[in-house]
Amino acid sequence: MNDSEYFYSIIRRVIKKPLLLIKYYGFVKAIALLLQSIFISSRRFKKVGISVIHMINKFEKISETYQYNKTKIFLKKRIFLIGCEDFWNLGDHHIGISEIEYLEETFPEYAIVEITASNYFAVNRLLPLIIRRKDLICLHGGGNIGNFYMLAEYIRRDIMKKFKNNEKVIFPQTIHYDASKEAKAILKEDQDRIKKTENLTLCVREQYSYELAKEYFDCDIVLVPDIVLFSNYIDKFKYDREGIILLLRNDLERVITEQEKQSIINILQLYTSNIRINDTQLITDIHVNDRRVVMDDFISKIAGAEIVITDRLHGMVFCAITETPCIVLPNYNHKVEGVYNWISDLEYIIMIKDMAELEEAVSKLLRINRIVYDNSFILKKFDALTILLKSKVK
C-alpha cells in the first residue's frame, strides 16, 4: 500500500465512525472533521488529498529533523552536516557516522547539526532562517558526484545556491560521469553551479578523482582518504573467526556475473563449507537513530569472518578497520582501486585483477598468523583536511 492508498484508507475509516469522532472531539469539531474527510475523499478532490498527504509528510520530516537536533540547533557554535544518506546502503550510513566522529574529535566545542538526505527538501526553505553566515556547512561524502545519484546532486546544488558566501566543504568523494549526453549535461550544470558559488572546498578520496576535479571544477580541491578510514574498531570486536563471507554488489555498479559468482563459491568450497553471502545494501531504509546499532551488528559479522571477498569499497574498508583478511575484486570504476591505494601496505587486504588470482590469494591470507592494524599512519593523511577546516571555522 503506497502513501496515497494508506491516506484514503484512514479517511474512509474516519467517515465510517462519526460517533467516535463526537466522543473524542466533541460535536462541533467532529462535524468539521467529518466534513473535511468527506471533502478530501471525493474523487473530484483527489489532487487536494494528495496535497494533504505531501503536506503531512513534509511536516513529519520537519518535526523529525527538529527533534533529532533540538539540543544543538540554537547553540552559538554549530557545524552543519547536510545530506547524510539515510536509506539502505550501510556504506553510506557509516560515512555519516565517521563524518560525525571526525567533526566531534576535531571540533569538540561545536555542536554537529545533521540534516539527512531524505529530510532535506522538507526543511531546505527554513535553513536560511537558521544557518548563520559564519556557520560552516559540510556536505556528505561518498561516491555520488556524477550522473548516477541525483538526489545528492540536487542537495549540493541547492546548498551552493542558498549559501553562496558560507564556507562549504564537501567530504571525500569519488567523481564519475559516464560518456552519455545526459552525463555531459549534468557535468555542465555542476560546473556552472560551482563556478557561481564562493568558499567551496571539494575533498576527493582517490587520485583519479583528484585529477578529474582539477580538470572539471573551479574550487579548492583536497585529496584525503575515505572518511570511514578515520574510524577504528580494533578493540571493539574480538571473535574467534570462522568461515568466509562473500560481500558482492547487486545493483547498477555490479560487474560480477552469476557465473563468476558461482566460480568464486566453487573455489572457496575447497577451503571451507562455511560460506555466507551478504551485502552492505539492505532491503529497507535505516533511520539515523538506528544506524549505530545496525552498523555495529554488521561490522561484528565482518570481524567474525576468516576472510571476506568483496567488490564493495566499504566492504574492503570495513575489513581494514576490523583487521579482517580481505580479497578485493575488480569494480566498474576507479573508486575501489583508488581507495585501496591508501591501505595497500596492509598485507591482509589483497586486491586481485583477475579471477585466476583468487585461489592463490585465499591461500596466502589463510597463512597469515597475526594481524595488527595501526591506524596512526592513515590518521596523518587527514591532517590536510583538519588544517583546512580549522581555518574555515570562525
C-alpha positions, 0 to 999 in steps of 0.5 A: 500500500503506497502513501496515497492508498494508506491516506484514503484508507484512514479517511474512509475509516474516519467517515465510517465512525462519526460517533467516535469522532463526537466522543473524542472531539466533541460535536462541533469539531467532529462535524468539521472533521467529518466534513473535511474527510468527506471533502478530501475523499471525493474523487473530484478532490483527489489532487487536494488529498494528495496535497494533504498527504505531501503536506503531512509528510513534509511536516513529519520530516520537519518535526523529525529533523527538529527533534533529532537536533533540538539540543544543538540547533540554537547553540552559538557554535554549530557545524552543519552536516547536510545530506547524510544518506539515510536509506539502505546502503550501510556504506553510506550510513557509516560515512555519516557516522565517521563524518560525525566522529571526525567533526566531534574529535576535531571540533569538540566545542561545536555542536554537529547539526545533521540534516539527512538526505531524505529530510532535506527538501522538507526543511531546505526553505527554513535553513536560511532562517537558521544557518548563520553566515559564519556557520560552516556547512559540510556536505556528505561524502561518498561516491555520488558526484556524477550522473548516477545519484541525483538526489545528492546532486540536487542537495549540493546544488541547492546548498551552493545556491542558498549559501553562496558566501558560507564556507562549504566543504564537501567530504571525500568523494569519488567523481564519475560521469559516464560518456552519455549526453545526459552525463555531459549535461549534468557535468555542465550544470555542476560546473556552472553551479560551482563556478557561481558559488564562493568558499567551496572546498571539494575533498576527493578520496582517490587520485583519479578523482583528484585529477578529474576535479582539477580538470572539471571544477573551479574550487579548492580541491583536497585529496584525503582518504575515505572518511570511514578510514578515520574510524577504528574498531580494533578493540571493539570486536574480538571473535574467534573467526570462522568461515568466509563471507562473500560481500558482492554488489547487486545493483547498477555498479555490479560487474560480477556475473552469476557465473563468476559468482558461482566460480568464486563459491566453487573455489572457496568450497575447497577451503571451507563449507562455511560460506555466507553471502551478504551485502552492505545494501539492505532491503529497507531504509535505516533511520539515523537513530538506528544506524549505530546499532545496525552498523555495529551488528554488521561490522561484528559479522565482518570481524567474525569472518576468516576472510571476506571477498568483496567488490564493495569499497566499504566492504574492503574498508570495513575489513581494514578497520576490523583487521579482517583478511580481505580479497578485493575484486575488480569494480566498474570504476576507479573508486575501489582501486583508488581507495585501496591505494591508501591501505595497500601496505596492509598485507591482509587486504589483497586486491586481485585483477583477475579471477585466476588470482583468487585461489592463490590469494585465499591461500596466502591470507589463510597463512597469515598468523597475526594481524595488527592494524595501526591506524596512526599512519592513515590518521596523518593523511587527514591532517590536510583536511583538519588544517583546512577546516580549522581555518574555515571555522570562525 
